[in-house]
Amino acid sequence: MLSRDELLEGYRMLYGSDFNEQEVDALMEMADANGDGKLSYSEWMMTAVSRDKFLSAEKLEGVFSELDADGD
């Protein structure tokens, strides 16, 4: 599971302070299909899939694991 705080930390790691926190909130709102305030791996996968191409499962799993600081 990814919390909002974990996503914020991931954005900070990638973009430093040059990102809009509202983008993270919009991502959470869009992707959190069950409304529990966290992103499951399946919700992450559905959000990360591009219309033009699919990212490999290994890459998506790796990014999810990197962001999931507490391992839940």
Summary of the structure (lengths in Angstrom):
residues: 72
radius of gyration: 11.8
end to end distance: 5.4
largest distance: 32.2
contacts: 156
relative contact order: 0.19
helix: 58%
strand: 3%
